[in-house]
Every structure is written in C-alpha cells, then in structure tokens.
C-alpha cells in the first residue's frame, strides 16, 4: 500500500467509529418517576343539605367526581395535589437539567354506578389543570361546614381555586381497577404567582349529560386516607438535555459523513476510470 493511501483509510476508520458513537442509544435517554399523592379532596355543590357549598371533605377515604340531575343540582369536583420534589430521584434529574415531557395520573376506582336515565357508560371523568396551588385539602369529612373564603383553611365549592385547561378523559365502566389519564407537559398553561412549578394540582371533573330527565352518575376513587385500597399517584416522564459531548459527537459525526461521502466518491471514480 502506498503512503498516499494510508491517511484516507485512517479517515474512513475514524469516520465509521464516530458515526457509531453518534447513533448509539446511550447518547440520550428518557426516565420515568412516580410521585405519591400529597393531598386530595372533593368539593360539593348542591341544595340537599344546609351549607353544602361550604362543606369540606378533605379527610374522606373516597374522592368522588359526581354529577346528577336530581333536583338538587348535585356536583362534586375532585382536587389532587402532587409535590414533584417529594421524589428525590426526580428532584435530582430536574436539577441536572432534565425536562418533563409527559404526566400520567393514576387513580384506583372502588365503585361506580349510574341511576335514572343513564348507564354506566355515561360515567366519564375529565382531568383539568389547576393553575393555583394555594389550597389545602382540610381535615374534615361528611359535609362539615367551614365558613371560610380562604382555600388554605380547607377547600370547599365556594372557595375553590378553580381549574382551566382540559387534559384528558376516561370512561369508568369497571370497578376495583386502575384508571389512568396521560397528558403532555405542554398541554397546559402555568397560571402565575400562585402556580408553583414544583407542584402539580389537577381537578377531576364529572361529565354532563344533555338530558332533562332524572339521572345520577357516580365514580368513586380511593383517596390518600383510604386504608383498604391504593391511593392516587402521578407518573412523570422526563427526557435528558443533550450533554456537550453529545453535541460535539453530532457535529463531528456530520463532518465525518461528509468526509466518507467524498472518500467513496473518489474511489468510485478511480474504479470506473481505471
């Protein structure tokens, strides 16, 4: 082999080597973390009991997004709160530059039913984003009235912080099973100074039926106070920010591909022209 051909073969070898590093799956990765429920409650609206709109259910073992055309305008909205930094591994990943790309809410259904002019297929729960994290589940249950306008004293229907963006929907046609609501991290808009970036609040909202007849839809999930069934949790999926070495390999790999193309083009010309 002549001396003039050796450098080109070395370039070819290096090009293939760095190209292999470039496409190696270890250059980027995704991770999955699980965050336990921090607090949960359902707030109640209706006229069946005195002070119903000011009652707190923070200690109830079940959280129930309920809607009914029962003559009392009954409606329950469930609020869930997750402290993302309570998972030490997730906290480290975020501090290291990882980005959250998707969430999945998981909740265990203990019972659901439909009454009147409705069927179990009508039992649908929608999940919405809550842009205000300044609320507390409260220590009460069984329609305990707390006459307070501050949701930090225990959230009620009258003092609830409210919800915005729709995130996901799921039909509960079975009981004693898990249900999940996946949604992307860019599916909602942060709400400002009361929206903690390290805390995620969600609302479980029952569906409406466009019927003037009497109907009642119930879906009950185990809350964090439930000792007989698993409570809600949040699945968090992240992706890593490319490291400087990966960026370097990307640039070097593209350059190597260009050199490889020129190398093979030159040798192809020699072969075709003797």
C-alpha positions as CSV (number, residue, x, y, z in Angstrom):
1,X,0.0,0.0,0.0
2,X,1.4,3.4,-0.9
3,X,1.9,6.1,1.6
4,X,-0.7,8.4,-0.1
5,X,-3.4,5.9,0.5
6,X,-2.9,5.3,4.3
7,X,-4.3,8.6,5.6
8,X,-7.5,8.1,3.6
9,X,-8.1,4.7,5.2
10,X,-7.5,6.2,8.6
11,X,-10.1,8.9,7.9
12,X,-12.5,6.2,6.8
13,X,-11.9,4.2,10.0
14,X,-12.4,7.3,12.3
15,X,-15.5,8.3,10.4
16,X,-17.2,5.0,11.0
17,X,-16.1,5.0,14.6
18,X,-17.5,8.4,15.4
19,X,-20.7,7.7,13.4
20,X,-21.3,4.6,15.6
21,X,-20.9,6.8,18.7
22,X,-23.3,9.3,17.2
23,X,-26.1,6.8,16.7
24,X,-25.5,4.9,19.9
25,X,-28.7,5.0,22.0
26,X,-26.8,5.9,25.2
27,X,-26.2,9.4,23.9
28,X,-29.7,10.4,25.1
29,X,-32.3,8.7,27.4
30,X,-35.7,9.1,29.0
31,X,-36.6,8.3,32.6
32,X,-39.9,7.5,34.5
33,X,-40.6,8.6,38.1
34,X,-43.5,8.1,40.4
35,X,-44.9,10.8,42.7
36,X,-47.3,9.9,45.6
37,X,-50.3,12.0,46.3
38,X,-49.7,14.9,48.6
39,X,-53.3,16.0,49.2
40,X,-56.8,15.3,47.7
41,X,-60.4,16.4,48.4
42,X,-63.7,16.8,46.6
43,X,-65.8,19.9,46.8
44,X,-69.6,19.7,46.7
45,X,-72.3,21.9,45.3
46,X,-76.0,21.3,45.9
47,X,-79.1,22.3,47.8
48,X,-79.8,18.9,49.5
49,X,-78.1,19.8,52.8
50,X,-77.7,23.2,54.6
51,X,-74.3,24.8,53.8
52,X,-73.4,22.1,51.3
53,X,-71.4,24.5,49.1
54,X,-69.3,25.4,52.2
55,X,-68.6,21.8,53.3
56,X,-65.2,20.2,53.4
57,X,-64.4,16.5,52.6
58,X,-60.6,16.6,53.0
59,X,-60.4,13.5,55.3
60,X,-62.9,11.4,53.3
61,X,-61.5,7.9,52.3
62,X,-63.1,8.4,48.8
63,X,-62.9,11.1,46.3
64,X,-65.9,11.3,44.0
65,X,-66.4,13.3,40.8
66,X,-70.3,13.2,40.8
67,X,-72.8,14.9,38.6
68,X,-76.6,14.5,38.8
69,X,-79.8,15.9,37.5
70,X,-81.6,15.1,40.8
71,X,-83.5,18.2,41.7
72,X,-80.6,19.4,44.0
73,X,-78.1,20.4,41.3
74,X,-75.6,18.0,42.8
75,X,-72.0,18.2,41.6
76,X,-68.6,17.1,43.1
77,X,-65.2,18.2,41.8
78,X,-62.1,16.4,43.0
79,X,-58.8,18.3,43.5
80,X,-55.4,16.5,43.6
81,X,-52.1,17.9,44.6
82,X,-48.6,16.4,43.9
83,X,-45.3,17.7,45.2
84,X,-42.9,16.8,42.4
85,X,-39.8,17.3,44.6
86,X,-41.0,14.7,47.1
87,X,-39.4,12.2,44.7
88,X,-35.7,12.6,45.4
89,X,-34.6,11.0,42.2
90,X,-36.9,13.2,40.1
91,X,-35.7,16.3,42.0
92,X,-32.1,15.3,41.1
93,X,-33.0,14.8,37.5
94,X,-34.6,18.2,37.2
95,X,-31.7,19.9,38.9
96,X,-29.5,18.1,36.5
97,X,-31.3,19.7,33.5
98,X,-33.9,17.0,32.6
99,X,-37.2,18.2,31.2
100,X,-40.6,16.8,32.0
101,X,-42.4,15.7,28.8
102,X,-45.4,13.8,30.0
103,X,-47.6,13.1,33.0
104,X,-49.9,10.2,33.7
105,X,-52.5,10.4,36.5
106,X,-53.3,7.0,38.1
107,X,-56.4,6.5,40.4
108,X,-58.0,3.3,41.8
109,X,-61.7,3.1,41.2
110,X,-63.6,1.4,44.1
111,X,-67.1,1.8,42.7
112,X,-69.2,3.5,40.0
113,X,-72.8,3.4,39.0
114,X,-75.5,5.2,37.1
115,X,-79.1,5.8,38.1
116,X,-82.2,7.0,36.4
117,X,-81.9,7.9,32.7
118,X,-78.2,7.0,32.5
119,X,-76.0,3.9,32.0
120,X,-72.5,3.1,33.4
121,X,-71.0,4.0,30.0
122,X,-72.0,7.6,30.8
123,X,-69.7,7.7,33.8
124,X,-66.8,9.8,32.4
125,X,-64.2,11.8,34.3
126,X,-62.3,14.6,32.8
127,X,-59.0,15.8,34.2
128,X,-58.2,19.6,34.1
129,X,-55.2,21.7,35.0
130,X,-55.4,23.8,38.2
131,X,-53.3,27.0,37.9
132,X,-53.4,27.8,41.7
133,X,-51.6,25.6,44.3
134,X,-52.6,27.7,47.3
135,X,-55.2,25.3,48.7
136,X,-55.4,22.7,51.4
137,X,-57.5,19.5,51.5
138,X,-58.8,20.3,55.0
139,X,-59.2,17.9,58.0
140,X,-63.0,17.3,57.7
141,X,-65.5,14.8,56.2
142,X,-69.2,14.1,55.9
143,X,-70.3,17.6,54.9
144,X,-68.6,19.5,57.6
145,X,-69.2,23.2,57.1
146,X,-66.3,25.6,57.3
147,X,-67.4,29.2,56.6
148,X,-64.1,30.5,55.2
149,X,-63.2,32.2,51.9
150,X,-59.6,31.0,52.2
151,X,-59.0,27.6,50.5
152,X,-55.9,27.2,52.7
153,X,-58.4,26.6,55.6
154,X,-59.8,23.6,53.7
155,X,-61.2,23.8,50.2
156,X,-65.0,24.0,49.6
157,X,-67.0,24.5,46.5
158,X,-67.5,28.2,47.4
159,X,-63.8,28.9,48.0
160,X,-62.3,26.5,45.4
161,X,-59.3,27.8,43.4
162,X,-60.8,26.7,40.1
163,X,-59.4,24.8,37.0
164,X,-58.6,25.6,33.4
165,X,-57.1,23.5,30.6
166,X,-58.7,20.2,29.7
167,X,-56.0,17.5,29.8
168,X,-57.6,14.0,29.4
169,X,-60.8,12.0,29.7
170,X,-61.6,8.4,30.8
171,X,-64.7,6.3,31.0
172,X,-65.1,4.3,34.2
173,X,-67.1,1.2,33.2
174,X,-65.5,-1.1,35.7
175,X,-64.7,-1.1,39.5
176,X,-61.8,-2.2,41.6
177,X,-59.3,-1.4,38.8
178,X,-56.8,1.3,38.0
179,X,-57.6,4.1,35.5
180,X,-55.1,6.5,34.0
181,X,-55.1,9.9,32.3
182,X,-52.0,10.6,30.2
183,X,-51.2,14.2,29.0
184,X,-48.2,16.1,27.7
185,X,-46.4,18.6,29.8
186,X,-47.2,21.4,27.2
187,X,-50.9,20.7,27.4
188,X,-51.5,23.4,30.0
189,X,-50.5,27.0,30.6
190,X,-49.0,27.9,34.0
191,X,-51.1,30.3,36.0
192,X,-48.8,32.9,37.5
193,X,-47.6,33.7,41.0
194,X,-49.8,31.1,42.7
195,X,-48.7,28.3,40.4
196,X,-45.7,26.6,41.9
197,X,-43.6,25.0,39.2
198,X,-42.6,22.2,41.6
199,X,-46.1,21.3,42.5
200,X,-48.9,20.0,40.2
201,X,-52.6,20.4,41.0
202,X,-55.2,18.7,39.0
203,X,-59.0,18.6,39.0
204,X,-61.2,15.5,38.3
205,X,-64.4,16.8,36.8
206,X,-67.5,14.7,36.0
207,X,-69.2,14.8,32.6
208,X,-72.5,16.4,31.9
209,X,-75.5,14.6,30.3
210,X,-77.7,16.7,28.0
211,X,-80.9,15.2,29.3
212,X,-83.8,16.9,31.1
213,X,-84.8,13.6,32.7
214,X,-83.5,12.5,36.1
215,X,-80.1,10.9,36.1
216,X,-77.2,10.3,38.6
217,X,-73.6,9.5,37.7
218,X,-71.1,8.3,40.5
219,X,-67.5,7.4,40.2
220,X,-65.5,6.9,43.4
221,X,-61.8,6.6,43.8
222,X,-59.6,5.8,46.8
223,X,-58.2,8.9,48.4
224,X,-54.9,9.1,50.3
225,X,-56.8,8.5,53.5
226,X,-58.1,5.2,52.2
227,X,-56.5,2.3,54.2
228,X,-58.1,-0.5,52.2
229,X,-57.2,0.5,48.6
230,X,-54.2,2.1,46.9
231,X,-54.3,5.9,46.6
232,X,-53.6,8.1,43.5
233,X,-50.2,8.7,42.2
234,X,-48.5,10.6,39.3
235,X,-46.2,9.1,36.7
236,X,-43.7,11.6,35.4
237,X,-41.7,11.0,32.3
238,X,-38.6,13.1,31.5
239,X,-36.0,13.4,28.8
240,X,-32.4,14.4,29.3
241,X,-30.9,17.6,27.9
242,X,-28.1,16.6,25.4
243,X,-24.6,16.8,27.1
244,X,-21.9,18.9,25.4
245,X,-20.1,15.7,24.4
246,X,-23.2,14.5,22.6
247,X,-23.4,17.8,20.8
248,X,-19.7,17.5,19.8
249,X,-20.3,14.0,18.5
250,X,-23.2,15.2,16.5
251,X,-21.1,17.9,14.8
252,X,-18.2,15.5,14.3
253,X,-20.4,12.8,13.0
254,X,-21.9,15.1,10.4
255,X,-18.4,16.2,9.3
256,X,-17.3,12.5,9.2
257,X,-20.2,11.6,7.0
258,X,-19.2,14.4,4.6
259,X,-15.6,13.0,4.5
260,X,-16.9,9.5,4.0
261,X,-19.0,10.6,1.0
262,X,-16.1,12.3,-0.6
263,X,-13.8,9.3,0.1
264,X,-16.2,6.9,-1.6
265,X,-16.9,9.2,-4.4
266,X,-13.1,9.5,-5.2
267,X,-12.6,5.7,-5.1
268,X,-15.7,5.1,-7.2
269,X,-14.3,7.5,-9.8
270,X,-10.9,5.6,-9.8
271,X,-12.7,2.3,-10.2
272,X,-14.8,3.4,-13.0
273,X,-12.0,5.1,-14.9
274,X,-9.2,2.6,-14.2
